[in-house]
Amino acid sequence: MFLKMEPIHNTKPDLAAAGTTSDPGSKDKHQRLFERGLIWLGIGVFLMALSFGINFLLFQSDKSFLNAMYILTSLGAVCIMKGLADILGF
């Protein structure tokens, strides 16, 4: 009277699909991306600090520094995003 219920999905874990295989090539690629991401992140932080420095030093002057400030801030933000994307693997 009792019916045996069969699972409708594959119960064996697919290790290749889960990304648990140890491929030395992918580990090296991730290490290179991580190092490149740190370099981009450092460049972005430097550009942001330079923009802040220009703003701090030239705030009381009569010269216009808005273009340099906005360009450096934008470039810094783009470099930081690129660095984070490389570090996180996007």
Secondary structure, 3 states (H helix, E strand, C coil): CCCCCCCCCCCCCCHHHHCCCCCHHHHHHHHHHHHHHHHHHHHHHHHHHHHHHHHHHCCCCCCCCHHHHHHHHHHHHHHHHHHHHHHHCC
